[in-house]
Amino acid sequence: MRKKTIFFSLLLAVFLNVFFPVASVAEIETGIEIGDKAPDFTLSTLDGEEVQLSDFEGEEILLNFWATWCPPCREEMPDIQKFYDQHDVTVLAVNLTDTEMNKENVNVFIEEFEFTFPILMDEEAEISNLYRVNPIPVSYMLDSDGVIQHKAYGPMDYETMVEKLEMVQE
C-alpha cells in the first residue's frame, strides 16, 4: 500500500509540473518591462562606493533615473526622500551624469536639499542606455526578487510611491 501512495504522489507531482509549471526567478527573462528581472549593473555612488543592483536582492527597490537640470526630477526628489525615510525600501537614484554640466552640480544639489538615499553616477550613460531611459525621470519598482512590478515615466508623488510599494508587497 505504501508503494502505491508513493507512486501516486510522484505521478501527481510530475503531472502538476508538466501541466502547471511554476516559473522560478532564475527562469524569468531579464529585461526592462513589467514582469522582467531588472538587468543587473554596478555603478559608483557620489562618494565613490561601488554599488551593484543584485546586492539588494531580498529588498524592495525604487530605481529612479534623474538629472539636476530636469524640473520634474527636481520636483519628485523631496517625495523620494520622504518615501525613503518613512518606508522599509531601498532607493537607488541613478544620476544621468553624462548629461550634467559637471559632477559638482550633482553634489551641490544633493547637499542643498539634504538627500540621504544613495546617488549612483552613470557617467558613461551605460545604465541609462541599458534601461532605455528617455524621457526622465523614469522609475522602476522592483520586488524582493528583483522583478519589475511597476514602471513610471515622469515624476511620481509620495502617495503613488506608497501605493506601488504596497502592491509589490502583496
C-alpha positions in Angstrom: 0.0 0.0 0.0 2.8 2.4 0.9 4.4 1.9 -2.6 1.2 2.8 -4.3 0.9 6.0 -2.2 4.5 7.0 -3.1 3.9 6.1 -6.8 0.7 8.2 -7.0 2.4 11.1 -5.2 5.2 11.1 -7.7 2.8 10.7 -10.5 0.8 13.7 -9.2 4.0 15.8 -8.8 5.0 15.1 -12.4 1.5 15.8 -13.7 1.4 19.2 -11.8 4.9 20.2 -13.1 4.0 19.3 -16.7 0.6 21.0 -16.8 1.1 23.7 -14.2 4.7 24.7 -14.3 5.9 27.3 -11.7 8.5 29.7 -13.1 11.3 30.3 -10.7 13.1 33.7 -10.5 16.0 32.1 -12.3 13.7 31.4 -15.3 12.3 34.9 -15.5 13.6 36.8 -18.5 15.9 39.7 -17.9 14.6 42.9 -19.4 13.1 46.3 -18.7 9.4 45.6 -18.9 7.0 44.7 -16.1 7.4 41.1 -15.1 11.1 41.0 -16.2 14.0 40.6 -13.9 15.8 44.0 -13.9 19.2 44.0 -15.6 22.0 43.9 -13.1 24.6 46.7 -13.0 27.3 48.2 -11.0 27.8 52.0 -10.5 29.7 54.2 -8.1 28.0 56.4 -5.7 28.6 60.1 -5.4 31.0 59.1 -2.6 32.9 56.7 -4.8 31.5 53.5 -3.3 30.7 50.6 -5.8 27.1 49.5 -5.7 25.6 46.5 -7.5 21.9 46.2 -8.0 21.9 42.5 -7.3 23.4 43.2 -3.8 19.9 44.4 -2.8 18.0 41.2 -3.7 15.6 40.4 -0.9 14.6 44.1 -0.6 12.0 46.1 -2.5 13.7 48.8 -4.6 12.8 52.1 -6.1 15.2 52.5 -9.0 15.0 56.1 -10.3 16.8 57.8 -13.2 17.2 61.6 -12.9 19.3 64.7 -13.6 19.7 68.0 -11.7 18.7 70.1 -14.8 15.3 68.2 -15.1 12.5 70.2 -13.5 10.2 67.1 -13.0 13.1 65.2 -11.4 13.8 68.1 -9.0 10.1 68.2 -8.2 9.9 64.5 -7.2 13.2 64.2 -5.2 11.7 65.5 -1.9 8.9 62.9 -2.2 11.6 60.2 -2.9 13.3 61.4 0.3 10.1 61.2 2.3 9.4 57.8 0.9 12.9 56.6 1.8 12.6 57.9 5.3 9.1 56.5 6.0 9.2 53.1 4.4 11.4 50.0 4.5 12.5 50.3 0.9 15.8 50.7 -0.9 16.1 53.8 -3.1 18.8 53.9 -5.8 18.7 57.2 -7.6 20.8 56.9 -10.8 22.0 60.3 -12.0 22.5 60.7 -15.7 25.9 62.2 -15.1 26.9 62.4 -18.7 24.1 64.9 -19.3 25.1 67.2 -16.4 27.2 70.3 -16.9 29.6 68.9 -14.3 29.7 66.4 -11.5 29.8 69.1 -8.8 26.3 70.3 -9.8 25.0 66.9 -8.5 26.9 67.2 -5.3 25.7 70.8 -4.6 22.1 69.7 -5.4 22.2 66.7 -3.0 23.8 68.7 -0.2 21.4 71.7 -0.6 18.3 69.5 -0.2 20.0 67.1 2.3 19.0 63.9 0.4 20.3 60.8 2.2 19.4 57.9 -0.2 22.2 56.5 -2.5 23.0 58.6 -5.5 24.6 56.5 -8.3 26.6 58.2 -11.0 26.0 56.9 -14.6 29.0 58.8 -16.0 29.1 57.0 -19.4 25.3 56.5 -19.9 25.8 52.8 -19.9 23.0 52.1 -17.4 20.6 54.7 -18.8 21.2 53.1 -22.2 20.7 49.6 -20.8 17.3 50.7 -19.4 16.5 52.8 -22.5 15.8 55.8 -20.3 14.1 58.6 -22.2 12.5 60.8 -21.0 13.4 61.4 -17.4 12.5 60.9 -14.7 11.8 57.2 -15.0 11.3 54.9 -12.0 11.1 51.2 -11.6 9.6 49.5 -8.5 11.3 46.1 -8.0 10.1 43.3 -5.8 12.4 41.4 -3.4 13.4 39.1 -6.3 14.5 42.0 -8.5 11.5 41.6 -10.8 10.0 44.9 -12.2 6.5 45.3 -10.8 5.9 48.9 -11.8 7.4 51.4 -14.3 6.7 55.1 -14.2 7.5 57.7 -16.9 7.5 61.2 -15.4 7.6 62.2 -11.7 5.8 60.2 -9.1 4.4 61.8 -5.9 4.8 60.3 -2.5 1.3 58.7 -2.4 1.9 56.9 -5.7 5.2 55.6 -4.4 3.5 54.2 -1.3 0.7 52.7 -3.4 3.1 51.0 -5.8 5.2 49.7 -2.9 2.1 48.2 -1.2 1.2 46.4 -4.5 4.7 45.0 -4.6 4.5 43.7 -1.0 1.1 41.9 -1.6 
